[in-house]
């Protein structure tokens, strides 16, 4: 009986940790996505100074939790987002609307795939 109870406690603790991790990551990624949305609006209107600030804000938000992401996410995903954000900053610096828009789409796609991969679903559990 003692092993059964211990097993249930371990399972419950793991489930709670997974839920907390998902909501933490989702919250942090939503902040990055909000900054990317602002950057996209500024790129579209060719307000390059504001676009650069928004891109830098998105980058800083991503980098602020990089150590945590390194612990719980695939390194390919982490690096892909980082490269997209770096490319965005460079494109904005060059005032290249098409490249900046492509970098924003790329970063959004990688961020969405992280949220999907971390989501609590039967497919992810199995």
NORHU-V942447 format. One record per pair of residues at least 4 apart in sequence whose C-alpha atoms are under 6 Angstrom apart, sorted by the first residue. I is the first residue (numbers start at 0). J is the second residue. D is the distance in Angstrom with one decimal. If there is no record, write none. Layout:
I;J;D / I;J;D
This chain:
2;6;6.0 / 21;25;6.0 / 21;117;5.9 / 22;26;6.0 / 25;29;6.0 / 31;57;4.8 / 34;53;5.5 / 34;57;5.1 / 38;50;4.6 / 38;53;5.0 / 38;54;5.8 / 41;45;5.8 / 41;46;5.0 / 41;50;4.9 / 42;50;5.7 / 47;51;6.0 / 59;63;5.9 / 65;69;6.0 / 68;72;5.3 / 75;79;6.0 / 80;106;5.4 / 80;109;6.0 / 83;102;5.4 / 83;106;5.2 / 87;99;5.2 / 87;102;5.1 / 90;95;5.3 / 90;98;5.7 / 90;99;5.0 / 91;99;6.0 / 107;111;6.0 / 112;116;6.0 / 114;118;6.0
